[in-house]
Amino acid sequence: MRLLAVADLHYSLPQFDWVLEIAADFDVVVLAGDLLELASIVDRRAQAVVVRKYFERLRAVTRLLICSGNHDLDAPHESGEKVAKWLAASPDDGIITDGESIELDGVLITVCPWWDGPITRAGIAVQLAEAAKAERRLWIWIHHAPPDKSPTSWGGARHFGDAELVQWIMQYKPDIVLSGHVHQSPFVKDGSWVDRIGNTWVFNAGQQFGAPPTHIIIDTDEGEALWFSSAGNQFIRLRDPLERPVAKLEAIPDWLKAADPPPLPEQA
Ligand SMILES: [Fe+2]
């Protein structure tokens, strides 16, 4: 399975355009939260309408999986906690979103909501316990906040990760967790786009302005994950231990070339 993961597009339409342009080259496209931008001058209801149009167009060319981030919460749940109701506005749209899992060719992918309080958090615990019963070759989680005390949640002065997620990772040992949220992690000293907790690979692509967005390409058959950013490109092999410094990606691998890949972003 070939997967493209981005997060934190924050209503950047050039970034949505870029994702749309290359989406058909991937079996799965993951938008790991913060699709909308709270501080935008554009009303978030209007943002949601525009972004849902992108979802439709992406859905027409690939499998689309989307989790909510803290910028995406638009409505109170009956519990009083905020949820991203607009994400699930059309249950039959074929998009896998908060609270759902899908199995694709032996790869189970579970999409977790942003939790705004103990009820949603408890819902994730139930969701993971249920999903854990399914047969799978690989298990991938999509969860906007990265794990706490990880280079993927390091902001330069402190961590901004989710301690609960660390417990869930240790309990269920997923193979891969795709997150976002802490924009600067890959770009600050002691931060990174990749980490390992036990045998679980954890990723946070980070955030940059303009197109292309920072992004991660994973091919589960090739066993590689590549990170692309304006500050440089790196890669890891999923079957090898994590080594730091993480290896630079000097050239596009042959397996990706065959898929008519996006051009390498210019080095800063
Ligand atoms: Fe964000």
py3Dmol code that shows the C-alpha trace and the ligand (Angstrom):
import py3Dmol

protein = """\
ATOM      1  CA  MET A   1       0.000   0.000   0.000  1.00  0.00           C
ATOM      2  CA  ARG A   2       1.274   3.431  -0.924  1.00  0.00           C
ATOM      3  CA  LEU A   3       0.153   6.220   1.355  1.00  0.00           C
ATOM      4  CA  LEU A   4       0.510  10.003   1.340  1.00  0.00           C
ATOM      5  CA  ALA A   5       0.180  11.703   4.738  1.00  0.00           C
ATOM      6  CA  VAL A   6      -0.195  15.411   5.378  1.00  0.00           C
ATOM      7  CA  ALA A   7      -1.563  17.334   8.349  1.00  0.00           C
ATOM      8  CA  ASP A   8      -2.093  20.908   9.435  1.00  0.00           C
ATOM      9  CA  LEU A   9      -3.079  22.334   6.064  1.00  0.00           C
ATOM     10  CA  HIS A  10      -4.947  25.014   8.047  1.00  0.00           C
ATOM     11  CA  TYR A  11      -7.116  26.081   5.115  1.00  0.00           C
ATOM     12  CA  SER A  12      -4.132  26.598   2.817  1.00  0.00           C
ATOM     13  CA  LEU A  13      -5.824  26.189  -0.575  1.00  0.00           C
ATOM     14  CA  PRO A  14      -2.508  25.942  -2.497  1.00  0.00           C
ATOM     15  CA  GLN A  15      -1.671  22.993  -0.250  1.00  0.00           C
ATOM     16  CA  PHE A  16      -5.062  21.354  -0.847  1.00  0.00           C
ATOM     17  CA  ASP A  17      -4.531  21.887  -4.589  1.00  0.00           C
ATOM     18  CA  TRP A  18      -1.145  20.200  -4.400  1.00  0.00           C
ATOM     19  CA  VAL A  19      -2.559  17.190  -2.537  1.00  0.00           C
ATOM     20  CA  LEU A  20      -5.343  16.913  -5.111  1.00  0.00           C
ATOM     21  CA  GLU A  21      -2.853  17.056  -7.969  1.00  0.00           C
ATOM     22  CA  ILE A  22      -0.902  13.993  -6.809  1.00  0.00           C
ATOM     23  CA  ALA A  23      -3.580  12.088  -4.881  1.00  0.00           C
ATOM     24  CA  ALA A  24      -4.302   9.614  -7.673  1.00  0.00           C
ATOM     25  CA  ASP A  25      -0.773   8.204  -7.359  1.00  0.00           C
ATOM     26  CA  PHE A  26      -1.577   6.876  -3.899  1.00  0.00           C
ATOM     27  CA  ASP A  27      -3.767   4.049  -2.605  1.00  0.00           C
ATOM     28  CA  VAL A  28      -4.538   6.127   0.466  1.00  0.00           C
ATOM     29  CA  VAL A  29      -4.371   9.844   1.263  1.00  0.00           C
ATOM     30  CA  VAL A  30      -4.359  10.801   4.947  1.00  0.00           C
ATOM     31  CA  LEU A  31      -5.273  14.267   6.180  1.00  0.00           C
ATOM     32  CA  ALA A  32      -4.234  14.078   9.825  1.00  0.00           C
ATOM     33  CA  GLY A  33      -6.164  16.986  11.282  1.00  0.00           C
ATOM     34  CA  ASP A  34      -6.318  20.778  11.315  1.00  0.00           C
ATOM     35  CA  LEU A  35      -7.913  21.156   7.903  1.00  0.00           C
ATOM     36  CA  LEU A  36      -9.525  24.421   9.008  1.00  0.00           C
ATOM     37  CA  GLU A  37      -7.928  27.523  10.512  1.00  0.00           C
ATOM     38  CA  LEU A  38      -9.437  29.162  13.584  1.00  0.00           C
ATOM     39  CA  ALA A  39      -7.658  32.489  13.013  1.00  0.00           C
ATOM     40  CA  SER A  40      -8.640  32.875   9.344  1.00  0.00           C
ATOM     41  CA  ILE A  41     -10.732  35.857   8.243  1.00  0.00           C
ATOM     42  CA  VAL A  42     -12.879  33.326   6.377  1.00  0.00           C
ATOM     43  CA  ASP A  43     -15.754  32.072   8.524  1.00  0.00           C
ATOM     44  CA  ARG A  44     -15.165  28.453   9.455  1.00  0.00           C
ATOM     45  CA  ARG A  45     -18.542  27.360   8.076  1.00  0.00           C
ATOM     46  CA  ALA A  46     -17.436  28.740   4.725  1.00  0.00           C
ATOM     47  CA  GLN A  47     -14.034  27.077   5.119  1.00  0.00           C
ATOM     48  CA  ALA A  48     -15.788  23.767   5.781  1.00  0.00           C
ATOM     49  CA  VAL A  49     -17.832  24.087   2.571  1.00  0.00           C
ATOM     50  CA  VAL A  50     -14.704  24.718   0.501  1.00  0.00           C
ATOM     51  CA  VAL A  51     -12.682  21.975   2.184  1.00  0.00           C
ATOM     52  CA  ARG A  52     -15.513  19.458   1.755  1.00  0.00           C
ATOM     53  CA  LYS A  53     -15.374  20.179  -1.989  1.00  0.00           C
ATOM     54  CA  TYR A  54     -11.711  19.150  -1.905  1.00  0.00           C
ATOM     55  CA  PHE A  55     -12.716  15.992  -0.021  1.00  0.00           C
ATOM     56  CA  GLU A  56     -15.180  15.115  -2.795  1.00  0.00           C
ATOM     57  CA  ARG A  57     -12.563  15.597  -5.488  1.00  0.00           C
ATOM     58  CA  LEU A  58      -9.946  13.638  -3.538  1.00  0.00           C
ATOM     59  CA  ARG A  59     -12.438  10.872  -2.867  1.00  0.00           C
ATOM     60  CA  ALA A  60     -13.055  10.567  -6.596  1.00  0.00           C
ATOM     61  CA  VAL A  61      -9.410   9.610  -7.217  1.00  0.00           C
ATOM     62  CA  THR A  62      -8.218   7.818  -4.057  1.00  0.00           C
ATOM     63  CA  ARG A  63      -9.152   6.401  -0.663  1.00  0.00           C
ATOM     64  CA  LEU A  64      -9.415   9.303   1.789  1.00  0.00           C
ATOM     65  CA  LEU A  65      -8.913   9.124   5.549  1.00  0.00           C
ATOM     66  CA  ILE A  66      -9.302  12.207   7.725  1.00  0.00           C
ATOM     67  CA  CYS A  67      -9.061  12.820  11.463  1.00  0.00           C
ATOM     68  CA  SER A  68     -10.051  15.990  13.248  1.00  0.00           C
ATOM     69  CA  GLY A  69      -7.577  18.362  14.833  1.00  0.00           C
ATOM     70  CA  ASN A  70      -8.073  21.055  17.430  1.00  0.00           C
ATOM     71  CA  HIS A  71      -8.833  23.635  14.715  1.00  0.00           C
ATOM     72  CA  ASP A  72     -11.618  21.464  13.303  1.00  0.00           C
ATOM     73  CA  LEU A  73     -14.031  21.295  16.248  1.00  0.00           C
ATOM     74  CA  ASP A  74     -17.204  23.108  15.297  1.00  0.00           C
ATOM     75  CA  ALA A  75     -20.064  21.770  17.365  1.00  0.00           C
ATOM     76  CA  PRO A  76     -20.869  20.613  20.862  1.00  0.00           C
ATOM     77  CA  HIS A  77     -21.475  16.911  21.196  1.00  0.00           C
ATOM     78  CA  GLU A  78     -24.405  15.853  23.365  1.00  0.00           C
ATOM     79  CA  SER A  79     -21.779  15.287  26.057  1.00  0.00           C
ATOM     80  CA  GLY A  80     -20.918  18.997  25.963  1.00  0.00           C
ATOM     81  CA  GLU A  81     -17.469  18.311  24.529  1.00  0.00           C
ATOM     82  CA  LYS A  82     -16.620  19.815  21.146  1.00  0.00           C
ATOM     83  CA  VAL A  83     -16.462  17.601  18.076  1.00  0.00           C
ATOM     84  CA  ALA A  84     -15.842  18.080  14.352  1.00  0.00           C
ATOM     85  CA  LYS A  85     -19.398  17.568  13.216  1.00  0.00           C
ATOM     86  CA  TRP A  86     -18.761  18.988   9.734  1.00  0.00           C
ATOM     87  CA  LEU A  87     -16.297  16.174   9.027  1.00  0.00           C
ATOM     88  CA  ALA A  88     -19.033  13.585   9.369  1.00  0.00           C
ATOM     89  CA  ALA A  89     -21.709  15.707   7.689  1.00  0.00           C
ATOM     90  CA  SER A  90     -22.313  13.101   4.960  1.00  0.00           C
ATOM     91  CA  PRO A  91     -21.982   9.605   6.430  1.00  0.00           C
ATOM     92  CA  ASP A  92     -22.250   7.967   2.999  1.00  0.00           C
ATOM     93  CA  ASP A  93     -19.529  10.007   1.310  1.00  0.00           C
ATOM     94  CA  GLY A  94     -17.005   7.152   1.409  1.00  0.00           C
ATOM     95  CA  ILE A  95     -14.551   9.111   3.539  1.00  0.00           C
ATOM     96  CA  ILE A  96     -13.163   7.319   6.588  1.00  0.00           C
ATOM     97  CA  THR A  97     -13.141   9.760   9.470  1.00  0.00           C
ATOM     98  CA  ASP A  98     -13.263  10.147  13.269  1.00  0.00           C
ATOM     99  CA  GLY A  99     -14.198   6.951  15.083  1.00  0.00           C
ATOM    100  CA  GLU A 100     -13.970   4.709  12.002  1.00  0.00           C
ATOM    101  CA  SER A 101     -11.582   2.001  10.884  1.00  0.00           C
ATOM    102  CA  ILE A 102     -11.029   0.391   7.522  1.00  0.00           C
ATOM    103  CA  GLU A 103      -9.177  -2.728   6.442  1.00  0.00           C
ATOM    104  CA  LEU A 104      -7.401  -2.524   3.102  1.00  0.00           C
ATOM    105  CA  ASP A 105      -5.451  -5.517   1.868  1.00  0.00           C
ATOM    106  CA  GLY A 106      -4.592  -6.641   5.397  1.00  0.00           C
ATOM    107  CA  VAL A 107      -3.754  -3.127   6.608  1.00  0.00           C
ATOM    108  CA  LEU A 108      -6.115  -1.917   9.311  1.00  0.00           C
ATOM    109  CA  ILE A 109      -6.331   1.872   9.590  1.00  0.00           C
ATOM    110  CA  THR A 110      -8.043   3.457  12.587  1.00  0.00           C
ATOM    111  CA  VAL A 111      -8.991   7.141  12.578  1.00  0.00           C
ATOM    112  CA  CYS A 112      -9.191   8.804  16.012  1.00  0.00           C
ATOM    113  CA  PRO A 113     -10.913  12.113  16.769  1.00  0.00           C
ATOM    114  CA  TRP A 114      -9.266  15.030  18.529  1.00  0.00           C
ATOM    115  CA  TRP A 115     -10.338  14.614  22.127  1.00  0.00           C
ATOM    116  CA  ASP A 116     -11.590  17.723  23.837  1.00  0.00           C
ATOM    117  CA  GLY A 117     -12.509  16.050  27.132  1.00  0.00           C
ATOM    118  CA  PRO A 118     -12.814  12.770  29.028  1.00  0.00           C
ATOM    119  CA  ILE A 119     -15.859  11.465  27.176  1.00  0.00           C
ATOM    120  CA  THR A 120     -14.310  11.668  23.713  1.00  0.00           C
ATOM    121  CA  ARG A 121     -11.055  10.349  25.171  1.00  0.00           C
ATOM    122  CA  ALA A 122     -12.897   7.353  26.654  1.00  0.00           C
ATOM    123  CA  GLY A 123     -14.522   6.866  23.245  1.00  0.00           C
ATOM    124  CA  ILE A 124     -11.087   6.505  21.654  1.00  0.00           C
ATOM    125  CA  ALA A 125     -10.144   3.890  24.252  1.00  0.00           C
ATOM    126  CA  VAL A 126     -13.265   1.901  23.309  1.00  0.00           C
ATOM    127  CA  GLN A 127     -12.605   2.416  19.599  1.00  0.00           C
ATOM    128  CA  LEU A 128      -9.045   1.077  19.902  1.00  0.00           C
ATOM    129  CA  ALA A 129     -10.142  -1.881  22.045  1.00  0.00           C
ATOM    130  CA  GLU A 130     -12.757  -2.814  19.411  1.00  0.00           C
ATOM    131  CA  ALA A 131     -10.416  -2.314  16.465  1.00  0.00           C
ATOM    132  CA  ALA A 132      -7.719  -4.387  18.191  1.00  0.00           C
ATOM    133  CA  LYS A 133      -9.908  -7.466  17.729  1.00  0.00           C
ATOM    134  CA  ALA A 134      -9.639  -7.298  13.943  1.00  0.00           C
ATOM    135  CA  GLU A 135      -7.198  -9.469  12.005  1.00  0.00           C
ATOM    136  CA  ARG A 136      -4.475  -7.467  10.320  1.00  0.00           C
ATOM    137  CA  ARG A 137      -0.998  -7.587   8.874  1.00  0.00           C
ATOM    138  CA  LEU A 138      -0.329  -3.982   9.878  1.00  0.00           C
ATOM    139  CA  TRP A 139      -2.189  -1.503  12.060  1.00  0.00           C
ATOM    140  CA  ILE A 140      -2.002   2.231  11.332  1.00  0.00           C
ATOM    141  CA  TRP A 141      -3.538   4.903  13.558  1.00  0.00           C
ATOM    142  CA  ILE A 142      -4.367   8.443  12.525  1.00  0.00           C
ATOM    143  CA  HIS A 143      -4.372  10.754  15.557  1.00  0.00           C
ATOM    144  CA  HIS A 144      -3.769  14.501  15.267  1.00  0.00           C
ATOM    145  CA  ALA A 145      -1.724  14.971  18.441  1.00  0.00           C
ATOM    146  CA  PRO A 146       1.625  13.170  18.474  1.00  0.00           C
ATOM    147  CA  PRO A 147       2.706  11.202  21.543  1.00  0.00           C
ATOM    148  CA  ASP A 148       4.065  13.162  24.483  1.00  0.00           C
ATOM    149  CA  LYS A 149       7.763  13.142  25.371  1.00  0.00           C
ATOM    150  CA  SER A 150       8.680  12.335  21.780  1.00  0.00           C
ATOM    151  CA  PRO A 151      10.795  14.340  19.304  1.00  0.00           C
ATOM    152  CA  THR A 152       7.624  14.391  17.176  1.00  0.00           C
ATOM    153  CA  SER A 153       5.895  16.522  19.830  1.00  0.00           C
ATOM    154  CA  TRP A 154       8.889  18.682  20.788  1.00  0.00           C
ATOM    155  CA  GLY A 155       8.202  22.392  20.327  1.00  0.00           C
ATOM    156  CA  GLY A 156      11.714  23.648  21.074  1.00  0.00           C
ATOM    157  CA  ALA A 157      11.091  24.448  24.743  1.00  0.00           C
ATOM    158  CA  ARG A 158       8.615  21.775  25.808  1.00  0.00           C
ATOM    159  CA  HIS A 159       6.567  18.894  24.493  1.00  0.00           C
ATOM    160  CA  PHE A 160       3.009  19.387  23.249  1.00  0.00           C
ATOM    161  CA  GLY A 161       2.079  15.742  22.880  1.00  0.00           C
ATOM    162  CA  ASP A 162      -0.620  13.462  24.194  1.00  0.00           C
ATOM    163  CA  ALA A 163       0.366  11.333  27.194  1.00  0.00           C
ATOM    164  CA  GLU A 164      -2.743   9.176  26.785  1.00  0.00           C
ATOM    165  CA  LEU A 165      -1.645   8.249  23.265  1.00  0.00           C
ATOM    166  CA  VAL A 166       1.672   6.990  24.648  1.00  0.00           C
ATOM    167  CA  GLN A 167      -0.265   4.612  26.947  1.00  0.00           C
ATOM    168  CA  TRP A 168      -2.454   3.422  24.071  1.00  0.00           C
ATOM    169  CA  ILE A 169       0.614   2.830  21.888  1.00  0.00           C
ATOM    170  CA  MET A 170       2.274   0.795  24.626  1.00  0.00           C
ATOM    171  CA  GLN A 171      -0.923  -1.184  25.188  1.00  0.00           C
ATOM    172  CA  TYR A 172      -1.865  -1.979  21.572  1.00  0.00           C
ATOM    173  CA  LYS A 173       1.488  -1.697  19.781  1.00  0.00           C
ATOM    174  CA  PRO A 174       0.237  -0.377  16.432  1.00  0.00           C
ATOM    175  CA  ASP A 175       2.794  -0.473  13.636  1.00  0.00           C
ATOM    176  CA  ILE A 176       2.443   3.171  12.593  1.00  0.00           C
ATOM    177  CA  VAL A 177       0.894   6.321  14.083  1.00  0.00           C
ATOM    178  CA  LEU A 178       0.359   9.313  11.764  1.00  0.00           C
ATOM    179  CA  SER A 179      -0.031  12.656  13.499  1.00  0.00           C
ATOM    180  CA  GLY A 180       0.599  16.377  13.131  1.00  0.00           C
ATOM    181  CA  HIS A 181      -0.295  19.242  15.502  1.00  0.00           C
ATOM    182  CA  VAL A 182       3.171  20.381  16.612  1.00  0.00           C
ATOM    183  CA  HIS A 183       4.182  22.302  13.506  1.00  0.00           C
ATOM    184  CA  GLN A 184       7.792  22.974  14.364  1.00  0.00           C
ATOM    185  CA  SER A 185       8.844  19.539  15.668  1.00  0.00           C
ATOM    186  CA  PRO A 186      10.799  18.421  12.577  1.00  0.00           C
ATOM    187  CA  PHE A 187      12.545  21.775  12.303  1.00  0.00           C
ATOM    188  CA  VAL A 188      13.819  22.438  15.850  1.00  0.00           C
ATOM    189  CA  LYS A 189      16.830  21.021  17.655  1.00  0.00           C
ATOM    190  CA  ASP A 190      15.950  17.698  19.305  1.00  0.00           C
ATOM    191  CA  GLY A 191      12.702  17.519  17.341  1.00  0.00           C
ATOM    192  CA  SER A 192      11.955  15.168  14.454  1.00  0.00           C
ATOM    193  CA  TRP A 193       9.370  14.012  11.919  1.00  0.00           C
ATOM    194  CA  VAL A 194       9.889  10.414  13.065  1.00  0.00           C
ATOM    195  CA  ASP A 195      10.169   8.496  16.310  1.00  0.00           C
ATOM    196  CA  ARG A 196       9.786   5.002  17.629  1.00  0.00           C
ATOM    197  CA  ILE A 197       7.953   3.915  20.759  1.00  0.00           C
ATOM    198  CA  GLY A 198       8.683   0.228  21.246  1.00  0.00           C
ATOM    199  CA  ASN A 199       8.183  -1.150  17.746  1.00  0.00           C
ATOM    200  CA  THR A 200       5.666   1.532  16.765  1.00  0.00           C
ATOM    201  CA  TRP A 201       6.747   4.103  14.195  1.00  0.00           C
ATOM    202  CA  VAL A 202       5.417   7.585  14.916  1.00  0.00           C
ATOM    203  CA  PHE A 203       5.323  10.357  12.332  1.00  0.00           C
ATOM    204  CA  ASN A 204       4.608  14.092  12.335  1.00  0.00           C
ATOM    205  CA  ALA A 205       5.418  15.782   9.020  1.00  0.00           C
ATOM    206  CA  GLY A 206       5.410  19.288  10.534  1.00  0.00           C
ATOM    207  CA  GLN A 207       4.086  22.347   8.781  1.00  0.00           C
ATOM    208  CA  GLN A 208       5.406  24.864   6.267  1.00  0.00           C
ATOM    209  CA  PHE A 209       3.740  27.618   4.298  1.00  0.00           C
ATOM    210  CA  GLY A 210       2.737  27.318   0.658  1.00  0.00           C
ATOM    211  CA  ALA A 211       2.799  24.346  -1.663  1.00  0.00           C
ATOM    212  CA  PRO A 212       3.886  21.684  -1.352  1.00  0.00           C
ATOM    213  CA  PRO A 213       3.031  21.068   2.277  1.00  0.00           C
ATOM    214  CA  THR A 214       5.472  19.014   4.310  1.00  0.00           C
ATOM    215  CA  HIS A 215       4.468  15.440   3.618  1.00  0.00           C
ATOM    216  CA  ILE A 216       5.293  11.819   4.280  1.00  0.00           C
ATOM    217  CA  ILE A 217       5.092   9.023   1.740  1.00  0.00           C
ATOM    218  CA  ILE A 218       4.960   5.481   3.071  1.00  0.00           C
ATOM    219  CA  ASP A 219       5.064   2.341   1.000  1.00  0.00           C
ATOM    220  CA  THR A 220       4.284  -0.606   3.240  1.00  0.00           C
ATOM    221  CA  ASP A 221       5.457  -3.158   0.658  1.00  0.00           C
ATOM    222  CA  GLU A 222       8.747  -1.375  -0.007  1.00  0.00           C
ATOM    223  CA  GLY A 223       9.060  -0.834   3.765  1.00  0.00           C
ATOM    224  CA  GLU A 224      10.103   2.794   3.522  1.00  0.00           C
ATOM    225  CA  ALA A 225       8.845   6.142   4.791  1.00  0.00           C
ATOM    226  CA  LEU A 226      10.044   9.351   3.140  1.00  0.00           C
ATOM    227  CA  TRP A 227       9.728  12.866   4.539  1.00  0.00           C
ATOM    228  CA  PHE A 228       9.688  15.898   2.252  1.00  0.00           C
ATOM    229  CA  SER A 229      10.094  19.476   3.445  1.00  0.00           C
ATOM    230  CA  SER A 230      11.640  22.756   2.396  1.00  0.00           C
ATOM    231  CA  ALA A 231      14.343  22.109   5.001  1.00  0.00           C
ATOM    232  CA  GLY A 232      15.375  18.845   3.331  1.00  0.00           C
ATOM    233  CA  ASN A 233      14.160  15.322   2.759  1.00  0.00           C
ATOM    234  CA  GLN A 234      14.827  12.239   4.887  1.00  0.00           C
ATOM    235  CA  PHE A 235      13.843   8.599   4.988  1.00  0.00           C
ATOM    236  CA  ILE A 236      13.694   5.555   7.219  1.00  0.00           C
ATOM    237  CA  ARG A 237      13.313   1.849   6.533  1.00  0.00           C
ATOM    238  CA  LEU A 238      10.390   0.457   8.469  1.00  0.00           C
ATOM    239  CA  ARG A 239      12.089  -2.901   9.013  1.00  0.00           C
ATOM    240  CA  ASP A 240      15.313  -1.379  10.426  1.00  0.00           C
ATOM    241  CA  PRO A 241      15.892   0.208  13.837  1.00  0.00           C
ATOM    242  CA  LEU A 242      15.556   3.998  14.035  1.00  0.00           C
ATOM    243  CA  GLU A 243      18.936   5.669  13.781  1.00  0.00           C
ATOM    244  CA  ARG A 244      19.705   9.321  14.427  1.00  0.00           C
ATOM    245  CA  PRO A 245      20.604  11.461  12.667  1.00  0.00           C
ATOM    246  CA  VAL A 246      17.940  10.209  10.296  1.00  0.00           C
ATOM    247  CA  ALA A 247      19.292   9.487   6.810  1.00  0.00           C
ATOM    248  CA  LYS A 248      18.984  12.193   4.167  1.00  0.00           C
ATOM    249  CA  LEU A 249      17.021  11.283   1.074  1.00  0.00           C
ATOM    250  CA  GLU A 250      19.444  12.143  -1.716  1.00  0.00           C
ATOM    251  CA  ALA A 251      17.314  10.910  -4.625  1.00  0.00           C
ATOM    252  CA  ILE A 252      13.807   9.708  -5.278  1.00  0.00           C
ATOM    253  CA  PRO A 253      13.781   5.898  -4.961  1.00  0.00           C
ATOM    254  CA  ASP A 254      13.009   3.903  -8.071  1.00  0.00           C
ATOM    255  CA  TRP A 255       9.785   2.529  -6.610  1.00  0.00           C
ATOM    256  CA  LEU A 256       8.420   6.044  -6.278  1.00  0.00           C
ATOM    257  CA  LYS A 257       9.716   7.239  -9.639  1.00  0.00           C
ATOM    258  CA  ALA A 258       7.536   4.656 -11.309  1.00  0.00           C
ATOM    259  CA  ALA A 259       4.473   6.317  -9.806  1.00  0.00           C
ATOM    260  CA  ASP A 260       5.094   9.675 -11.464  1.00  0.00           C
ATOM    261  CA  PRO A 261       5.962  11.329  -8.141  1.00  0.00           C
ATOM    262  CA  PRO A 262       5.827  14.976  -7.212  1.00  0.00           C
ATOM    263  CA  PRO A 263       9.087  16.881  -7.761  1.00  0.00           C
ATOM    264  CA  LEU A 264      11.436  17.112  -4.788  1.00  0.00           C
ATOM    265  CA  PRO A 265      10.864  20.381  -2.963  1.00  0.00           C
ATOM    266  CA  GLU A 266      13.777  22.793  -3.279  1.00  0.00           C
ATOM    267  CA  GLN A 267      16.272  22.601  -0.429  1.00  0.00           C
ATOM    268  CA  ALA A 268      16.306  25.648   1.855  1.00  0.00           C
TER     269      ALA A 268
END
"""
ligand_1 = """\
1
LIG
Fe -2.067 22.614 13.392
"""
view = py3Dmol.view(width=600, height=400)
view.addModel(protein, "pdb")
view.setStyle({"model": 0}, {"cartoon": {"style": "trace"}})
view.addModel(ligand_1, "xyz")
view.setStyle({"model": 1}, {"stick": {}})
view.zoomTo()
view.show()
